[in-house]
Amino acid sequence: MKTFTDNAGRTWTVTINVDAMKRVRDALGIHLGKVLDDKLNPLAEILEDPIRLVDVVYCLCKQQADAQAVSDVDFGRAMAGDAIMAAADAFVEALTDFFPNARARAMLTALMGKGRKVRDLMIRRAELEIEALDPEAVASTLTASSTSSAQSSASTPAR
């Protein structure tokens, strides 16, 4: 079972089974069994939209939320930053475990591993670019480009 902790300190277990899939489909119109279709676009749409992702995860955790008297609003308020990333990881791991086809599970596991590597590399490259940034040089460049631009038409006298 895959778990994550929200920003209120509550731990949630994400389980995907037929009942949970039906709950997501009925509440959100999202068929989790088809997220691998169309070059994984349905899965990407869920993962790229934090609102949609949190809605899906809430539906998957609804029975736990009801037992704790946590509304969808309260659940959403406790989801930001690292909690969203942890929920996404738990969701993908639970989804991977659900698929009955071993090849689909292996493919999804490999894909998510590569995706994490790409994300980590992109973050590291951005960090290096930020570290190399010279504020004086950027300010000089911006100042030079703004003073060399043509005057606005509002300051040009009409003929």
PyMOL commands that set and color helices and strands:
alter all, ss='L'
color gray80, all
select helices_A, chain A and resi 18-28+32-34+37-48+50-60+62-67+72-77+82-98+102-132+135-147+153-155
alter helices_A, ss='H'
color red, helices_A
select strands_A, chain A and resi 2-5+11-14
alter strands_A, ss='S'
color yellow, strands_A
deselect
rebuild
show_as cartoon
